[in-house]
Amino acid sequence: MGLAKVSSWFAGVPVRRFTFRMANMRDENNESIRWRILFENMAQVQALAADDSSFQEFLEVAGESGLFPDFLFKNLVSISEARRGDLVRGLRVVKACQWQVRNINAESNADGIKAVLFIERMPWLGALKQFAEECGISIVPIHRSPDIASKWRRILPAGVVQTLRNIKYSRRLQPAKNSESKLSSKNGKTADIPNPTLAENQNQPCVALDYYGLGNLNNPERHSDFFFWQQSLLKGPELLSLLSFPNFPMSQQSWSELRQHNIGAVRLHTGAAMVSDIPLFTPDKTIKPDEIKVGKNPERRWLNRQLTIYQRMKANWINLTTQRNIKVYLTWYKYNADHFAIADALETTGGVTAIYQRGVELLPAAQNSTSADIMFGISQTGAAVERLANSKIRYHVTTGYLGDHRFPLVRERASQIREHLLNSGATRILAYLDENSADDARWSVGHHLPQANYTFLLKKLMAEPWLGLVIKPKVPATLRSRLGPVAELLKQAEATGRCYVHEANENDPFQGSHPPAEAALTSDLTIHGDLGAATAGFEAALAGVPTLLHDPEGSLSSPLYKLGVGKVVFSDWTTLWEACQSHFFRPGGIPGFGDWTPVLDEMDPFRDGKSAERLGNYVHWLLEGFGAGLNRDVVMANAAERYCAAWGQDKITQVNWNETVTESN
């Protein structure tokens, strides 16, 4: 920056650091630029990069079958905007520059300002330059500044890297404790459950699932990675928990719960557990991926690196699934390309990959595309969105919203919180569902937005003695640090007794374990703070609570706008608050206020509290078929036939799947 300022003195061109907040940026139609990037621009840049001759030639030379082309295509736009030299980050910078130029032209009442963007060389810069030209931006590539840490990681042998990783995480490991005890099982009965041996889970077909730190095996009212098991015919020994994330290490308590229910676990990362006796899967170091000599430009190097990642991941998963007899891999995370390599590995070993829809998706997005044998979706509307996103799904199974079984389980606790607020003087109660924020406001929603939101609500609480407020943060552990100086105002509000915050539990990981429905059922009216990520608001509406959507960014293309501006959707706090007051103090309230009824049938055709049960039983049928020695095609066809017989032929469809499905027998 200093050199730039010196050179600007000679050139006569002013230089200053370009600062921006993505959440504050809107296009010429007053729509969120961040929204447009996610649901439109990413797919455009992805298509431009895939049309590059380097991409097409590599696919021809590589000759990889299966899902490798999809793996490459998805990785072009995997969400990594915080990483330097990434295409998605470059796209965001281009759109930010376009927004800034438009503002400058508007302020000067001119249309002559053009922008030149100096950006580090990166793979697929040609695609980005082509997109930028359409935005009126000229790109000039410059040499990348050195990334010493990345270079050392590439230079060091894999064994040295693994040794350093072992040293780093060794301090968190604790000796395992004997966990035999009486335990309330998922059916409510109390029994002595012995510790399993590690071999018990290896002799039968099992379903493997990713562990994100949400155990709660004995608390079905809370978020749990095992929610489908809690509601279904599946037995503990049929489950294998995959520990991959050092950010969500399995604690001694969670491991004890798994052992008591005979659920197995295996570490795929050294630091993914705090317990020493959970076995560690060691990848095969002898695998030598192919390297295709097709040039040394950034694109070719990127392509070779992706081929290496894909082949190693596929080989490791073939090894893992064979060792542990994994026949079903179940996950919700489809936002990077890993599951394509995993799906290929499962097919190679005769297994099945299944993805379940955890959140509401109303518009197609490049980041959401997937390929899977089975996808458990909330509704057939979701299948239509997947089709437009170019997903490939052999069986799209409509289950309904997978958290609806928790609604009756949280009512008692919600009533207790409500009674406390009423006893403290509140007569009307609002629930606020916070959708989280990020430290770097350039790429996502920064802390300034929640700080403004909380300031408004907390000041109203302090000014209105009749108001009660229940706060459900998506990430409660960081709430006060994200609020900064507003945290003091929150403390004052809590002192009134009319403000309740759903705090993080001791064993909660990144996100809290209390479901949004628990806060919603405490309230007379619920406000969800982000229309662009509407799952929490949708859950509140499913629970039967009038629910409003606050849209400060301008997600104007969302189908949820058809619920009505001024009745469900609001873009500013003043209008929203005035509407809440009118609703609260008008006899009978405002007709249709916070009412999601017009879209609920379309978004969830069941709404019966049995969605998790349907998913779990479907997986149970798959394991039954594998246990009977049937091949994967017959197993999937039989499970689909049983599901259609129970819930209707319209509940299963194919998405962009051209292969003729094997008939069941």
C-alpha positions, -999 to 999 in steps of 0.1 A, spaced: 0 0 0 29 23 8 45 17 -26 11 23 -43 8 57 -26 43 66 -37 37 56 -73 4 75 -72 23 107 -64 42 103 -97 12 92 -117 -11 118 -103 -37 92 -95 -52 90 -59 -49 57 -42 -68 44 -12 -77 11 2 -109 -4 -12 -132 -12 17 -167 -27 12 -193 -48 31 -209 -74 9 -242 -74 28 -247 -36 22 -242 -39 -16 -273 -38 -39 -275 -37 -77 -294 -13 -99 -326 -32 -91 -321 -27 -54 -314 -64 -50 -287 -79 -28 -255 -84 -48 -245 -112 -25 -277 -129 -33 -272 -125 -70 -237 -139 -68 -249 -170 -51 -279 -177 -73 -268 -164 -106 -232 -152 -111 -215 -182 -97 -231 -205 -123 -222 -180 -150 -185 -180 -141 -186 -218 -136 -199 -223 -171 -172 -199 -186 -144 -218 -169 -158 -252 -179 -158 -241 -216 -121 -233 -214 -101 -255 -237 -78 -266 -208 -108 -280 -189 -122 -298 -219 -88 -312 -231 -80 -324 -196 -113 -344 -193 -105 -361 -226 -70 -370 -216 -78 -380 -180 -103 -406 -191 -118 -408 -156 -152 -423 -155 -179 -420 -128 -184 -386 -112 -150 -371 -118 -163 -345 -144 -189 -335 -119 -162 -333 -92 -142 -309 -114 -172 -288 -123 -183 -284 -87 -149 -275 -75 -147 -245 -98 -171 -227 -74 -167 -245 -41 -174 -219 -14 -140 -206 -3 -143 -168 -8 -120 -162 22 -91 -180 4 -68 -160 -18 -65 -170 -54 -99 -185 -55 -123 -180 -84 -153 -173 -61 -133 -146 -42 -123 -131 -75 -159 -130 -86 -169 -112 -54 -142 -86 -59 -154 -80 -95 -189 -74 -84 -177 -51 -56 -158 -31 -81 -188 -28 -104 -209 -16 -74 -183 10 -65 -180 23 -101 -218 26 -103 -219 46 -70 -191 69 -82 -209 75 -115 -241 83 -97 -224 107 -73 -207 125 -102 -238 124 -124 -217 108 -151 -212 75 -168 -176 78 -178 -157 62 -149 -141 29 -159 -124 5 -135 -92 -14 -138 -88 -42 -113 -53 -55 -105 -57 -90 -93 -33 -119 -85 -30 -146 -111 -52 -175 -104 -66 -206 -122 -95 -197 -146 -86 -160 -146 -97 -160 -183 -132 -169 -173 -132 -142 -146 -118 -116 -171 -146 -125 -196 -172 -120 -168 -156 -88 -156 -157 -73 -191 -195 -78 -191 -195 -59 -159 -174 -30 -173 -143 -40 -154 -109 -45 -170 -86 -70 -152 -49 -67 -151 -32 -98 -136 -2 -94 -113 22 -119 -97 10 -135 -65 27 -127 -33 43 -157 -17 23 -180 6 50 -195 28 27 -218 48 12 -234 17 47 -239 2 60 -257 33 29 -280 34 36 -290 -2 73 -295 4 71 -315 36 67 -353 33 32 -366 42 47 -385 72 62 -353 86 29 -335 82 11 -363 100 36 -363 129 33 -326 134 -5 -330 134 -3 -357 160 18 -335 182 -6 -306 178 -36 -326 189 -21 -350 214 -28 -327 243 -66 -329 239 -66 -368 240 -79 -382 273 -78 -419 284 -112 -435 279 -134 -441 309 -156 -471 316 -190 -460 304 -212 -489 316 -242 -473 333 -279 -472 333 -291 -451 304 -325 -438 291 -326 -452 256 -343 -437 226 -376 -454 234 -376 -439 269 -368 -472 288 -340 -476 312 -316 -505 308 -281 -517 315 -262 -514 282 -228 -529 280 -198 -514 263 -194 -527 228 -162 -541 214 -148 -524 183 -153 -555 163 -191 -556 169 -198 -529 144 -176 -544 117 -193 -577 110 -226 -563 96 -236 -538 70 -237 -503 85 -246 -467 77 -218 -442 82 -226 -406 91 -205 -375 96 -202 -362 132 -204 -324 136 -203 -324 174 -240 -328 180 -244 -359 200 -274 -355 222 -283 -392 218 -305 -391 249 -320 -357 242 -341 -361 211 -356 -326 217 -322 -311 207 -303 -310 174 -284 -343 169 -263 -358 142 -282 -391 151 -317 -376 148 -329 -402 123 -317 -431 145 -336 -417 175 -369 -419 156 -365 -451 136 -361 -489 135 -323 -486 132 -302 -502 159 -270 -487 174 -246 -513 160 -259 -504 125 -243 -469 128 -208 -458 124 -199 -422 133 -171 -407 111 -150 -382 130 -134 -359 104 -134 -324 119 -109 -312 146 -132 -282 151 -159 -306 164 -139 -331 184 -159 -359 201 -158 -355 239 -156 -381 265 -193 -377 273 -204 -381 237 -182 -411 233 -197 -427 264 -232 -422 250 -222 -438 217 -206 -468 235 -237 -473 257 -259 -475 225 -234 -498 208 -227 -471 181 -192 -473 166 -169 -444 157 -137 -440 137 -114 -410 134 -106 -398 99 -85 -369 114 -61 -371 143 -77 -342 162 -113 -352 157 -117 -367 192 -106 -360 227 -106 -397 236 -76 -419 229 -94 -453 223 -114 -442 192 -96 -459 163 -79 -438 137 -82 -447 101 -49 -443 83 -51 -437 46 -30 -458 22 3 -439 17 12 -461 -13 -14 -446 -36 2 -428 -65 -23 -407 -83 -20 -401 -121 -3 -370 -133 -13 -358 -168 14 -339 -187 -8 -313 -204 11 -280 -197 22 -260 -167 -2 -230 -167 -23 -224 -136 -53 -242 -150 -34 -274 -158 -18 -274 -124 -52 -269 -108 -66 -297 -128 -38 -321 -119 -42 -312 -83 -80 -320 -84 -72 -353 -101 -48 -362 -73 -74 -352 -46 -101 -372 -63 -81 -404 -68 -67 -403 -33 -101 -396 -17 -118 -423 -38 -91 -449 -29 -92 -440 8 -130 -444 9 -128 -477 -9 -104 -488 18 -126 -474 46 -159 -488 34 -143 -522 28 -127 -523 63 -159 -513 81 -185 -528 58 -201 -494 51 -230 -499 28 -247 -466 32 -230 -432 36 -254 -406 49 -246 -369 50 -262 -334 46 -230 -316 34 -231 -313 -3 -216 -278 -6 -181 -290 -18 -172 -317 -43 -160 -344 -18 -192 -363 -19 -187 -370 -57 -155 -390 -50 -171 -407 -20 -201 -417 -41 -178 -432 -67 -161 -452 -39 -194 -464 -25 -206 -476 -59 -173 -494 -65 -177 -513 -32 -214 -520 -38 -228 -494 -14 -251 -464 -16 -246 -426 -10 -275 -407 4 -278 -370 11 -305 -354 33 -318 -318 29 -311 -300 62 -322 -266 52 -347 -248 29 -335 -243 -7 -359 -223 -28 -337 -213 -58 -311 -233 -78 -274 -225 -70 -241 -238 -83 -229 -243 -48 -259 -266 -40 -256 -290 -69 -251 -327 -61 -250 -362 -74 -263 -390 -53 -280 -424 -54 -306 -411 -29 -316 -377 -17 -340 -372 11 -357 -339 4 -383 -318 22 -407 -317 -8 -410 -322 -45 -404 -284 -48 -369 -292 -37 -366 -318 -64 -375 -291 -90 -348 -268 -76 -323 -296 -77 -332 -302 -114 -325 -266 -123 -292 -267 -103 -281 -296 -126 -280 -321 -98 -282 -358 -107 -303 -379 -82 -314 -414 -89 -341 -414 -61 -354 -381 -47 -374 -392 -17 -398 -366 -2 -397 -369 36 -410 -336 49 -390 -313 72 -366 -335 92 -369 -315 125 -406 -316 130 -404 -345 156 -389 -320 180 -419 -297 182 -439 -316 209 -407 -324 228 -397 -287 233 -432 -275 243 -427 -280 280 -394 -261 282 -409 -234 260 -438 -230 284 -415 -227 314 -395 -199 297 -427 -182 287 -441 -184 322 -408 -168 335 -411 -139 311 -448 -133 320 -440 -134 357 -414 -107 350 -441 -83 336 -442 -92 299 -476 -95 283 -465 -99 247 -435 -119 237 -413 -118 206 -388 -145 196 -358 -134 175 -339 -160 154 -304 -148 147 -287 -162 116 -251 -155 126 -224 -132 111 -187 -133 101 -156 -114 111 -148 -103 76 -177 -83 63 -162 -82 28 -174 -117 19 -204 -124 40 -227 -108 66 -206 -88 89 -212 -81 126 -225 -47 119 -259 -61 108 -267 -81 139 -254 -53 161 -280 -30 144 -307 -56 147 -301 -63 184 -297 -26 192 -332 -19 178 -349 -49 196 -331 -44 229 -339 -7 230 -376 -14 224 -375 -40 252 -360 -14 276 -386 12 266 -417 -10 266 -424 -27 300 -450 -50 283 -425 -66 259 -407 -99 264 -379 -111 241 -366 -146 235 -333 -148 216 -322 -179 197 -287 -173 181 -276 -197 155 -242 -196 171 -248 -188 208 -212 -192 219 -200 -162 199 -231 -140 204 -216 -115 228 -183 -112 210 -201 -106 178 -223 -79 194 -193 -59 206 -205 -29 226 -241 -40 221 -234 -69 245 -237 -44 274 -272 -35 263 -281 -72 261 -269 -76 297 -291 -47 308 -321 -63 290 -315 -97 307 -315 -79 341 -351 -69 335 -362 -106 336 -380 -101 303 -352 -112 280 -341 -148 277 -311 -160 256 -308 -196 245 -271 -200 255 -247 -227 243 -246 -259 262 -213 -272 276 -209 -297 248 -223 -277 220 -201 -273 189 -201 -244 165 -239 -242 164 -262 -245 193 -283 -276 200 -316 -258 208 -340 -259 178 -356 -227 166 -390 -242 174 -382 -240 211 -378 -202 210 -408 -198 186 -432 -218 208 -423 -195 237 -435 -164 218 -466 -148 204 -447 -138 173 -414 -149 158 -390 -128 137 -363 -145 116 -334 -122 109 -324 -134 74 -348 -141 46 -319 -154 24 -314 -183 48 -350 -191 58 -348 -225 75 -352 -213 110 -382 -191 101 -397 -221 82 -394 -243 113 -411 -217 134 -440 -214 109 -443 -253 108 -445 -252 146 -476 -231 142 -462 -197 153 -469 -166 133 -435 -158 118 -421 -127 101 -390 -124 79 -366 -95 81 -348 -89 49 -322 -61 54 -300 -72 24 -327 -73 -3 -333 -109 -13 -360 -97 -37 -360 -128 -60 -369 -151 -31 -402 -170 -36 -410 -161 0 -419 -126 -11 -452 -139 -23 -462 -143 14 -467 -106 13 -446 -75 21 -460 -59 52 -476 -92 64 -447 -116 65 -418 -99 48 -402 -66 60 -371 -48 49 -367 -23 78 -372 -24 115 -394 6 118 -421 -7 96 -419 -42 111 -422 -28 147 -452 -7 138 -469 -37 123 -461 -58 154 -477 -31 177 -508 -30 155 -511 -68 156 -506 -70 193 -531 -44 203 -557 -48 177 -586 -71 187 -580 -104 169 -548 -92 154 -541 -83 118 -556 -110 95 -529 -131 79 -501 -115 99 -471 -139 100 -491 -165 82 -472 -190 60 -502 -212 52 -502 -203 15 -468 -220 9 -467 -247 36 -483 -275 14 -458 -267 -13 -429 -266 11 -438 -297 32 -466 -320 21 -465 -341 53 -462 -319 85 -469 -349 107 -439 -351 129 -427 -383 112 -401 -370 87 -370 -383 106 -388 -416 112 -394 -419 74 -357 -412 67 -344 -436 93 -367 -464 83 -357 -460 47 -321 -464 56 -331 -494 77 -347 -510 46 -315 -504 27 -294 -522 54 -319 -551 54 -314 -555 17 -276 -555 20 -278 -579 49 -298 -603 27 -269 -602 1 -288 -582 -26 -269 -559 -50 -272 -522 -46 -296 -517 -76 -321 -542 -62 -317 -528 -26 -325 -493 -37 -354 -503 -60 -370 -524 -32 -367 -496 -6 -383 -472 -31 -411 -496 -37 -418 -500 0 -417 -463 5 -441 -456 -23 -465 -482 -10 -465 -465 24 -465 -428 14 -476 -425 -22 -461 -429 -57 -456 -391 -60 -431 -391 -31 -402 -404 -52 -389 -391 -84 -357 -389 -105 -337 -358 -110 -317 -355 -143 -311 -393 -141 -310 -409 -175 -301 -445 -166 -330 -470 -165 -335 -480 -129 -333 -517 -122 -367 -531 -114 -372 -547 -80 -377 -584 -76 
